Amino acid sequence: MIDAFLTLRPVAPEDEPFLRELRAQVDIERLGLCQWSPDSADLARKILHQQFDAHRAHYKAVKSGWDTKDCIIELNQRPVGRFIVTQDSRMVYLADIAVHPAFRSQGLGEAVIESTKNECLESKRVLHLHVDPTNPAAEFYLKLGFRAIERSPTHVLMEWVPPSLLDKTKVYGPG
């Protein structure tokens, strides 16, 4: 058996090519671009470029004013994903987690989320995230103990509460 080392490190400027490719992989799936005809390749590239720029601007705004961790997920010192959390003294918010398709179904995302849940357990904070209601990750989060606490046509707000806070935090059931 080969030992695998999963680490998180801060995003650096030289990570942009990897982050662009990772965002493209996520958006190709999310937007169904893989089903477009080859004639649409230029348009698809433009869309992916705009998506990356929009996400970069969004995360810049999300990170301002918060204690933020913007990390590259590495497996054996090789970048395989991205992980962004913002936090304060009461809450941790999972702003983004993405694992490159070539490294999915290996438990990497689960390991990062479980580590974050352990930090929340130790610091007695609630963990929140938003997910698109059509994203298969919503089921993944439910399996990890998250509960849907708010729904809209565009997102589901999910929450994980440390057991020690269950009697002190209002937890909403799926609605």
C-alpha positions as a Markdown table, in Angstrom:
| # | Residue | x | y | z |
|---|---|---|---|---|
| 1 | Met | 0.0 | 0.0 | 0.0 |
| 2 | Ile | 1.3 | 3.5 | -0.9 |
| 3 | Asp | 1.1 | 6.2 | 1.7 |
| 4 | Ala | -0.9 | 9.2 | 0.7 |
| 5 | Phe | -0.5 | 12.6 | 2.3 |
| 6 | Leu | -3.4 | 15.0 | 2.1 |
| 7 | Thr | -2.5 | 18.6 | 2.9 |
| 8 | Leu | -3.9 | 22.1 | 2.6 |
| 9 | Arg | -1.7 | 25.1 | 1.8 |
| 10 | Pro | -2.5 | 28.7 | 1.1 |
| 11 | Val | -3.3 | 29.6 | -2.5 |
| 12 | Ala | -0.3 | 31.3 | -4.2 |
| 13 | Pro | -0.2 | 33.4 | -7.4 |
| 14 | Glu | 1.5 | 30.6 | -9.3 |
| 15 | Asp | -1.6 | 28.4 | -8.7 |
| 16 | Glu | -3.7 | 30.3 | -11.1 |
| 17 | Pro | -3.3 | 27.9 | -14.1 |
| 18 | Phe | -4.4 | 25.0 | -11.9 |
| 19 | Leu | -7.3 | 27.0 | -10.4 |
| 20 | Arg | -8.4 | 28.0 | -13.9 |
| 21 | Glu | -8.3 | 24.3 | -15.0 |
| 22 | Leu | -10.1 | 23.1 | -11.9 |
| 23 | Arg | -12.8 | 25.8 | -12.3 |
| 24 | Ala | -13.2 | 24.9 | -15.9 |
| 25 | Gln | -13.7 | 21.2 | -15.0 |
| 26 | Val | -16.4 | 22.1 | -12.5 |
| 27 | Asp | -18.1 | 24.5 | -14.9 |
| 28 | Ile | -18.0 | 22.1 | -17.8 |
| 29 | Glu | -20.0 | 19.6 | -15.7 |
| 30 | Arg | -22.2 | 22.2 | -14.1 |
| 31 | Leu | -23.1 | 24.0 | -17.4 |
| 32 | Gly | -23.2 | 20.9 | -19.5 |
| 33 | Leu | -20.5 | 22.2 | -21.9 |
| 34 | Cys | -19.2 | 18.7 | -22.5 |
| 35 | Gln | -22.4 | 18.1 | -24.6 |
| 36 | Trp | -21.8 | 21.1 | -26.8 |
| 37 | Ser | -20.7 | 20.5 | -30.4 |
| 38 | Pro | -17.0 | 21.0 | -31.3 |
| 39 | Asp | -18.1 | 24.0 | -33.4 |
| 40 | Ser | -18.9 | 25.8 | -30.1 |
| 41 | Ala | -15.4 | 25.4 | -28.6 |
| 42 | Asp | -14.5 | 29.1 | -28.8 |
| 43 | Leu | -17.7 | 30.1 | -27.1 |
| 44 | Ala | -17.2 | 27.5 | -24.4 |
| 45 | Arg | -13.7 | 28.8 | -23.8 |
| 46 | Lys | -15.0 | 32.4 | -23.5 |
| 47 | Ile | -17.7 | 31.2 | -21.0 |
| 48 | Leu | -15.1 | 29.3 | -18.9 |
| 49 | His | -12.9 | 32.4 | -18.8 |
| 50 | Gln | -15.8 | 34.6 | -17.7 |
| 51 | Gln | -16.8 | 32.0 | -15.1 |
| 52 | Phe | -13.3 | 32.0 | -13.6 |
| 53 | Asp | -13.1 | 35.8 | -13.5 |
| 54 | Ala | -16.6 | 36.0 | -11.9 |
| 55 | His | -15.7 | 33.4 | -9.3 |
| 56 | Arg | -12.4 | 35.2 | -8.5 |
| 57 | Ala | -14.3 | 38.5 | -8.0 |
| 58 | His | -16.9 | 36.7 | -5.9 |
| 59 | Tyr | -14.4 | 35.0 | -3.6 |
| 60 | Lys | -12.4 | 38.3 | -3.3 |
| 61 | Ala | -15.7 | 39.9 | -2.0 |
| 62 | Val | -16.5 | 36.9 | 0.2 |
| 63 | Lys | -13.0 | 37.0 | 1.8 |
| 64 | Ser | -13.0 | 40.7 | 2.6 |
| 65 | Gly | -13.8 | 41.4 | 6.2 |
| 66 | Trp | -13.7 | 37.8 | 7.3 |
| 67 | Asp | -11.0 | 35.5 | 8.6 |
| 68 | Thr | -10.5 | 33.4 | 5.5 |
| 69 | Lys | -8.6 | 30.3 | 4.6 |
| 70 | Asp | -8.1 | 29.9 | 0.8 |
| 71 | Cys | -6.3 | 26.7 | 0.2 |
| 72 | Ile | -5.0 | 24.3 | -2.4 |
| 73 | Ile | -5.8 | 20.7 | -1.5 |
| 74 | Glu | -2.7 | 18.6 | -2.2 |
| 75 | Leu | -2.3 | 14.9 | -2.4 |
| 76 | Asn | 1.3 | 13.9 | -2.1 |
| 77 | Gln | 2.3 | 17.5 | -2.9 |
| 78 | Arg | 0.3 | 17.5 | -6.1 |
| 79 | Pro | -2.6 | 20.0 | -6.4 |
| 80 | Val | -6.0 | 18.2 | -6.6 |
| 81 | Gly | -8.5 | 20.7 | -5.4 |
| 82 | Arg | -9.5 | 24.0 | -3.7 |
| 83 | Phe | -11.0 | 24.7 | -0.3 |
| 84 | Ile | -12.2 | 28.1 | 0.9 |
| 85 | Val | -13.7 | 28.8 | 4.4 |
| 86 | Thr | -14.6 | 32.1 | 6.0 |
| 87 | Gln | -15.1 | 32.2 | 9.8 |
| 88 | Asp | -15.8 | 34.2 | 12.8 |
| 89 | Ser | -16.2 | 33.4 | 16.5 |
| 90 | Arg | -19.6 | 31.7 | 16.1 |
| 91 | Met | -19.6 | 30.2 | 12.6 |
| 92 | Val | -17.5 | 28.6 | 9.9 |
| 93 | Tyr | -18.8 | 29.0 | 6.3 |
| 94 | Leu | -17.6 | 26.6 | 3.6 |
| 95 | Ala | -17.4 | 29.0 | 0.7 |
| 96 | Asp | -16.0 | 26.5 | -1.8 |
| 97 | Ile | -14.7 | 23.0 | -2.1 |
| 98 | Ala | -13.8 | 21.5 | -5.4 |
| 99 | Val | -11.8 | 18.3 | -6.2 |
| 100 | His | -10.5 | 17.7 | -9.7 |
| 101 | Pro | -12.6 | 15.0 | -11.4 |
| 102 | Ala | -9.5 | 12.8 | -11.8 |
| 103 | Phe | -9.2 | 12.6 | -8.0 |
| 104 | Arg | -12.8 | 12.3 | -6.9 |
| 105 | Ser | -14.3 | 9.3 | -5.1 |
| 106 | Gln | -11.1 | 8.8 | -3.1 |
| 107 | Gly | -12.4 | 10.4 | 0.1 |
| 108 | Leu | -10.4 | 13.6 | -0.3 |
| 109 | Gly | -13.4 | 16.1 | -0.1 |
| 110 | Glu | -14.8 | 14.1 | 2.8 |
| 111 | Ala | -11.4 | 14.2 | 4.7 |
| 112 | Val | -11.2 | 17.9 | 4.3 |
| 113 | Ile | -14.8 | 18.4 | 5.5 |
| 114 | Glu | -14.4 | 16.0 | 8.4 |
| 115 | Ser | -11.3 | 18.0 | 9.4 |
| 116 | Thr | -13.3 | 21.2 | 9.3 |
| 117 | Lys | -16.1 | 19.6 | 11.3 |
| 118 | Asn | -13.4 | 18.6 | 13.9 |
| 119 | Glu | -12.2 | 22.2 | 14.1 |
| 120 | Cys | -15.9 | 23.3 | 14.6 |
| 121 | Leu | -16.3 | 20.7 | 17.3 |
| 122 | Glu | -13.2 | 21.9 | 19.2 |
| 123 | Ser | -14.2 | 25.6 | 18.8 |
| 124 | Lys | -17.9 | 25.1 | 19.4 |
| 125 | Arg | -18.9 | 26.7 | 16.1 |
| 126 | Val | -21.5 | 25.8 | 13.5 |
| 127 | Leu | -20.5 | 24.9 | 9.9 |
| 128 | His | -22.6 | 26.3 | 7.1 |
| 129 | Leu | -22.5 | 26.0 | 3.3 |
| 130 | His | -24.7 | 26.7 | 0.3 |
| 131 | Val | -25.2 | 24.2 | -2.5 |
| 132 | Asp | -27.2 | 24.3 | -5.7 |
| 133 | Pro | -30.3 | 22.2 | -5.3 |
| 134 | Thr | -29.5 | 20.2 | -8.4 |
| 135 | Asn | -25.9 | 19.5 | -7.4 |
| 136 | Pro | -25.3 | 15.9 | -6.5 |
| 137 | Ala | -23.0 | 17.2 | -3.7 |
| 138 | Ala | -26.2 | 18.0 | -1.7 |
| 139 | Glu | -26.6 | 14.2 | -1.0 |
| 140 | Phe | -23.0 | 14.0 | -0.1 |
| 141 | Tyr | -23.4 | 16.7 | 2.5 |
| 142 | Leu | -26.4 | 15.0 | 3.9 |
| 143 | Lys | -24.4 | 11.8 | 4.4 |
| 144 | Leu | -21.8 | 13.9 | 6.3 |
| 145 | Gly | -24.4 | 15.0 | 8.8 |
| 146 | Phe | -25.5 | 18.3 | 7.3 |
| 147 | Arg | -29.1 | 19.4 | 7.5 |
| 148 | Ala | -30.9 | 21.6 | 5.0 |
| 149 | Ile | -32.1 | 24.7 | 6.9 |
| 150 | Glu | -33.2 | 27.0 | 4.1 |
| 151 | Arg | -34.2 | 26.5 | 0.5 |
| 152 | Ser | -34.6 | 28.7 | -2.5 |
| 153 | Pro | -34.8 | 28.0 | -6.2 |
| 154 | Thr | -31.1 | 28.7 | -6.5 |
| 155 | His | -29.5 | 27.2 | -3.4 |
| 156 | Val | -29.9 | 25.2 | -0.3 |
| 157 | Leu | -28.4 | 26.5 | 3.0 |
| 158 | Met | -27.0 | 23.5 | 4.9 |
| 159 | Glu | -25.7 | 23.4 | 8.5 |
| 160 | Trp | -23.7 | 21.0 | 10.6 |
| 161 | Val | -23.9 | 21.6 | 14.3 |
| 162 | Pro | -21.5 | 20.1 | 16.8 |
| 163 | Pro | -23.4 | 17.7 | 19.2 |
| 164 | Ser | -22.5 | 19.9 | 22.2 |
| 165 | Leu | -24.4 | 22.8 | 20.6 |
| 166 | Leu | -27.5 | 21.0 | 19.5 |
| 167 | Asp | -29.5 | 22.1 | 22.5 |
| 168 | Lys | -28.2 | 25.7 | 22.2 |
| 169 | Thr | -28.7 | 26.2 | 18.5 |
| 170 | Lys | -31.9 | 26.4 | 16.6 |
| 171 | Val | -31.6 | 23.7 | 14.0 |
| 172 | Tyr | -34.2 | 23.7 | 11.2 |
| 173 | Gly | -35.4 | 20.6 | 9.6 |
| 174 | Pro | -35.7 | 20.2 | 5.8 |
| 175 | Gly | -38.4 | 22.4 | 4.6 |
